[in-house]
Amino acid sequence: MTGSSPRLCVTVGGTTMGEVCRARDAATEGDLVEVRLDGVTDPDPAAALAGRTKPVLVTCRPSWEGGRFAGPETDRVAMLQRAWDLGADYVDIEFAAPACELMLRQTRGERVVLSSHDFGGTPRDLEDRFRAMRQTNAAIVKIAVRASTLADTMRVFALGKSAGERPFIALAMGMPGLPSRVLAAKVGSCWTYAGAAWAPGQVPAGRMIDEFGFRRVTPTTRVYGVAGRPIAHSVSPAMHNAAFAAAGIDGVYVPFEAATADDLFACAEALDVRGLSVTAPFKIAAAERCRPDDLARAIGAVNTLRRTTGGWEGTNTDVAGFLEPLERCMALSNTRASVIGAGGAARAVAIALGSRGARVTVHARRIEAAQAVADLTGAAATLELPRAGAWDLLVNATPVGTTPHVSETPYAGPFDGRLVYDLVYNPPATRLLRDARAAGCQTLGGLDMLVAQAARQIAWWTACEADQDAMRRAAERRLGMNDMPGVDVSETRRAASGSTTAVQ
């Protein structure tokens, strides 16, 4: 790496040159634009370059290496050569292309990106391939592989340690590889790619900049993240990175989609991750690999880890996060509370309600699971759903109703209690909340708890108070709440500051 900050290259394409050029000119958020001529019915290198306002990388990826060009190889190479002759800032040619050596010789490697892609996995010869590519005279070497584990992604990170000062790009595709895109400064890449999913795991430029704070990440930026599988749906990166930016914290928060707990913790060690939010299916494994505090030990689940000189410490922020918005709405002492579910979230809810003197009943499909949660606080346990007139507070601590299963609900009524609290946050207005509100109940959505518990994670990691308003706005943007019919964002925000109604 040359020591400069990595640039952001936005990939654009289309079916006609008119579409391509309009997309090129609209890619204002990037530092350079990759113009893809494969898949274009009338590919024209001159048009791709004419009138450009940013540096342009011309690519025509063949179908045999994951692209859309299926014509003669001689035609494809001629287009690349034509683009180079016309002064393209860069052209991309594949290491496996038959004409690769000829083009490198004719151009002396100047303005040439020599690339290699493996969409099927991470090859055994990754390091040898990268070494061979670096021995050419190409101006920049690019290698991209499909990661199925975080261990695959760590192999990509390790390439930078052997690259010396020559510019290169190394990235892992797929969701487990997303850290290699966001943390390009730590990989050592001279740039990374963003766009409309031209490769697995690629995200739009706006999200790279606004959500992940790409331009703020340096080789010394501290790394935090959310660990789970799957994890692409998480809004936590948007919230945590917004809080870091608001507080001026030199930190970045990325998703870690791990194959196993071993995969997760090996990656966290390799990247010197300072703190982790932990979600399914790794909460139990996290508890086994850390020193949990008393609260986490009582719940039996860890949702937050931080690294110390003595290893990992664990806590659970769900209890405080659950109570904060709820106690603005109602007094809990002697309240009849029905909790649907018997997982880790239900355990935190039962302990939280019990600590405030609520009379708790746990409802679950398996009586043993319900009783295990109930025993934490001396609550009652049952297989039945809440009956009419039996509850003041109803809490859904299951994932039922989560996107894409938005028509499902864990409870169809009767809604004759006072308040319904759904811990599901995506969608913000679940069927359960809509039904409860239509029946006259107060409602709270999962976003209220999500923001509150996330703010406590940041405080525990950094000793800085998190800006919950900034976190909420970031989560709303990520969820697209401003564009959702039936969701009043202003009322949701009022709930966060003391109103009795949360998500509609």
N, C-alpha and C positions, 0 to 999 in steps of 0.2 A: 504494500500500500504506500502511496506517495505521501500520506500525512494529511491530505485535504479531506474535507467531509465528503461522504459518498453522495452522488447525484441520484435523482429520481428520473427514470426513463419510463415514459408513458407509451404503452403499446396501443396502436390504432390500426384499424383495417376497414374493410367494407367489400361490397360486391362490385362497385364501380369506382373509378378514380375520383369522380365527383364526391362520393361518400367518403372516400379515404382522405381527400384534401380537406373537406369540412371537418372531419374528425381530428385531423392533424392540427388545424387552426384552433379548434376548441380545446385542445389539450394544454391549457395555459398553466396548469399547476405543476407540470414537470419541468425539469431542466433540459431535457432533450426528448425527442419523440422517435419511437421505433415505428416506421411505416411498413406495414406488412403488405406486400404485393401478391402473396399467395392467396388464392380465393377471389381475386379481382378478375372480372371478365375482360377488362381492357387495360392491363397493367402498363404503366408508362413511367419509367424512372424520371424523365424530365418533368412531368407534372408533379411527381412526388416531391421534387425539390424546388420547383418554381414558387417564389413568393413566401418561402418559409421564414418564420420569425424566430425559430429556435433551431439548434442543431438537430439534424435528422440522421437517424440510422436506418438504412434501407435493408429490409430482410425479405427474402422470398423462400419460405421454409418448405422443403419437399415433403410429400406425404410419407416418405420412408423415414423421416425423422420428426413425425408429429405435426407436420404442416398441412397446407391445403393445395399445394401445387402438385399436379399429377402429370404435367406435360413433359416434353423431352428435356433431359438434363442440359443439353446444349443451349436451349432457349433460356432456361433459368439462369445459367451462369452468364450468358450474354447480357441479361438484364442487370445482374449485379455489376458486371464489368462496365456497362454503360453508366450506371449510377455513379460508380467510382470516377469514371472519366469526366462526368459532369460536375464533379466536386462535392459529392455526398460527404457529409462530415464523417460518416462511418458506413461500411457495408459489412454484412454478416455472412460468412460462409462456413459451412460445417466441416469439421475435422475429418469426417468420413466421406466427404464429397470427392469424387474422382478428380475433379479439377482444382482441388484445394492447393496442392503444391504449385501448380502453374500460376494460380492467381497470386499466391504469396510471393512468387518469384517476380512476376510482372509488376506488382505494386510495391515490392520491397517491404511488404507487410504494413505499409503506412495506411492509416485509417481503416484497417481491417480488424474486425472482431472475429476471431476464430472460435467457433462454438461446438459444443457437444451436448446432446440431450438424450436422456434415457427416461422415457415416460413409463417404463415398466417397473422400475425399481432402482436400487442403488447398486451399481455393478461392483463385482469383487475387485476389478482392476481400476477403481476410481482414482486412486493415488497415482498409479502408473500412467493412466491416461492424462491426468492433469500435468504430470511431469513431462510427458512427451509433447504436449501442446505448448508448454512453456519453452521448450527448446527450439521452437520455430521463431520466425521473425515477426509474427503477428503483433500489431500494436497492443491489442487487448485479447486476453484469453477468457472465454466464458464456458463454464460447465454447470449444467443443471440436471439434477437427478430426482426421481420420485422417491420421497421418504415415506415409509410405512411405520417407522418408529422414530422416537427422538434420538436414538442411537445413530440412525442413518443421518439425521441432521447434524449431529456432532461430528461425523466424519467430514461433512462439508465445512463446518467451522474450522476443523483442523487443517484443511488445505491452506488456509491463509498463513499458517505458521511456516510453511515451506515456500511461499511465493516470492519472497524477497521484495524488491522495490518495483518490480514490473507490475503494471496495472492488470487486474484480473477481476472477474465476476464469478462468484460461486454461490449457488443457491440450491435449496431443496424445495421441490414442488410438493403439493399436497398439504393438508392441514397440519401434520406434524412438522412440516418444513417452514411454516409461517415465521417462526423466530428468525430464520436466516434472512428473510426479506426485511423485517423491521429492524433487525440488529445488523444491518449491512456494515455499519461502522466497526462492529466488533468482529465480523467475519474478515474485514479488510477489503471488501469489494469496492471498486471505484464507482459503481452505480448498481442499483437494483431496479426491478421492473414492477410497474403497476398497470392496471388496466381492467378491462371488462372480461376477466377470467379467460385470457388467452392461454393460460397454463393453469394446471390444478393448484389451488391455493393462492392465486393472484388476486389482489384486492384493488379497488379503484384508488386513484391517486388521492382523491379527497379524503378517503378514509385513512390512508397511510399518513397523511399530513395532520389532519384534524383529530382523528381518534388515537393514533399511535404516536403522534408527535415526532414523526420521522426526522424532521430537520433539527430537533433538539438532541438526538441521540449521538453520543460520542463514544470513543473506546473506553472512557472511564465512567460512563453513565451506569448507575446501579440498576440491576435487573430484578424485577418482581413479576409475578404472573399468576394466572389461574390454571389449575391442573384438573383435568378431567378427561372423559371419553364418552361421548363426543363433546366437543367444546365450542364448535363454530357458532352456536346460538348465543353464547354468553355476551351480555352487555357490560360485564365487569371491566374489560379493557377500556371502554369509553369512559366509564365513571372514574376509575383509578387514575388514568392518564390526565383527565380533566382536573382532578384534585392535585396531582403533582404539578401541573402547569400553573394552577392558581396559587399554590404555595411556593413556587419557585424551587421545587425539589428536583435535583438532577437524577431523576429516576424514570424508568420506562416499564410498562406493565404489558406483558404479552401472553397469549394463550399457549399452553403446553398440553397438546393432545398426546398422551402417553399410551403405549401399548400395555405396560404393566407398571407396578409400583417400582420395581427395580429400574425400569427404563426412565421413569420420572426422576428418581433420586440421583441416578448417575448423571443425567442431564443437568440437574440443579447444581451438582458439585462441579461439573465441567464449566458451567457458565457463572459460577459463583453467585447464584441466585440468592438474594437477601431475604425475600419473603414470598410466601405462596398462599393464595386462597385455594382451598381444596374442596372439590365437589365430587360427585359420584364418578367412578366407583372407588375412589381412593381415600375416603375419610377414615375407614378402619385401619388401613395400612399406614396412613399418616400418624394415627394415634400410637401405633406400635413402634414407630421409628423416631419418636420425639419424647421430650419430657413434658407431658401435659400438665397444665395448671389444675387446681382443684376443681374448677368449673367444668373443664373439658373432661376430667376424669369422672365426674359425677354424671355427665351426659353420656359418656362413653363414645364420644365422637369429637374429632378435631376438624375445624373448618379453616384454621389459620395457622401457618407455620412461620417462624422467623429463625434465621441462622445467627448463632452466636459463636464465640470462640470455643464453647464447649459442645457444640452440635446444635441440633434443631430443638426449639421450644415450641409448644403447641398450646393453643387456646381455642375457645369457641365464642364467636361474637354474635351468634344467632339469638341468644337469650336477650341481651341488651338491645339488639337491633329489632327484635320482635316487640319488645315492650315500649320502646320510645314512641312510635306513632300511636300505639294502642292507648297508652295512658293519657294522651291528649284528648281522647274521645270518651273514656269512661273510667270510673273507679272500679277496681277489680276485686276488692275485698268482698267475699261472700257472693260473688257473681257466679252463676251457673254457666260453666264453660264446656262445650262439647268440641272435642278435637278429633277430626277424621284423619286417620293414618296412624302408623306405628313405626315409621322409619326414624332416621336421625333428626329430621326437622321436627317431627312430633315429640321426640324426646326433649329437645330444647324448648318447645312450646309448653310442654307439661311442667317442666321445671320452672320456667318463667312465670306461668300462671300460679303454680303452687306457692312460689316465693311471695306472691302478692295476696295470698289468702283466698284465691278463687276455688270454687268447688268443681273439680275437673272430672269429666268422663271421657275415656278414650274409646273411640269406635274404630274397629278394624275388621278385616275379613278373617283373620286368624286370632283366636282368643288368647293363644300363648303370647303372640306379639303384642297384642293390646295390653295384656296383663304385665308384660315386662316394662312397658312404658308407664303404666299406671303405678307400678310399684315404686317408681322414683319419687313420687310425692304423696303416696297414699290415696291416689285417685281410684275411681271405679273403672271397670273395663267391660266392654260388651261387644257382641258381634252385630248388634242392631244399629241402624242409623238413628239419629236423634228423632224423638217423637214430638208430637205437637205439645206445646206448652212446657217443654222440658229444658229449654236453654235460653240464656240471655245473650251469650256470645257463642258463635259458631266459627271454628277455624278449620280451613282445609289445609292440611299438611301433607297432601299427596300431590303428585304431578298431574293428576287428571284435569284435563282442560287446557293443557299446554299446547302451543302451536306445534304441529299442524292439526291437532285433534281438538279444534276449538268448539265443536258442537257437543262435546262430552262434558258431563258435570258429575261431581262426586255426591251431590245431594240435590234432590228435586223438590224439596220442601216437606212440610209446610214452613214458610218463613214468618213465624210469629214471634221470633226473638227480637233483640234490639240491634245487634251488629253482626255482620258477616265479614270475616277477614280471610281472604284467599292469598296464600303465600305464592301462588303462581303469578309471575310478572309478565309473561309473554304468551298470550296477548295481555295488554294492560286491563282491558275490560273483558274478563272471562264470562262464560255463560252463567256461572254461579253468581258472580257479582251483578250481572244484568238482571237475573231473576230476583235476587234479593232486593235490589233497589226498586224494581217494579212493584214488589210487595210492600214497600215502605220501610225497609231496613236501612240503617246506616251501613256503609261499606268501607273497607280498607283493602287496597290491592298489594300485591307482593312487592311492587316497586318501593313502597314506603319502607318496608323492612330491609330490602336489598340495599338501599342507599344508607340507611342507618347502620347496618352491620358493616358495610364496606368502609364507612368513615372511621369506625373503630379499628378496623384492620390497619388503616393508614396511620392512625395515631399510635398503635402498638408497634408498628415497624419503625416509624420515623420520629416519634414524639412531637409531631406537628398536628395541629387541628385541621381537619379536612373541611373544605368548603362544600357543604351538602347541597347548596343551591346549584353550584357548578356541576356537581355530580349528577343531580337530578336532570338538569337540562341536557347533559351529554347522553344520559340513558334514554331520555325522551326522543332525542334525535335518532339514536341508534334503533329504537323501536318504531320510529316513524309515527309517533303519537300525533304530531301536528297534522298528519295527513289521514288520520283514522276517523271515520265517521262515528259519532257516539262517544268520543273521548274528549272531555273538556279539560285541557291541560291546565288552564288557569285554576280550575277547581281542585285539580290534583295538587297543585302547588300550595293552595290555601290549606289543604289538609296537612301538609308538611309543617305549617306554622301554627297549627292549633285548631283548625276547623274540624267539624265532626264528620265531614264527608270526604272520602279519598277519591278512589277511582270510580267513574261512572260505568 
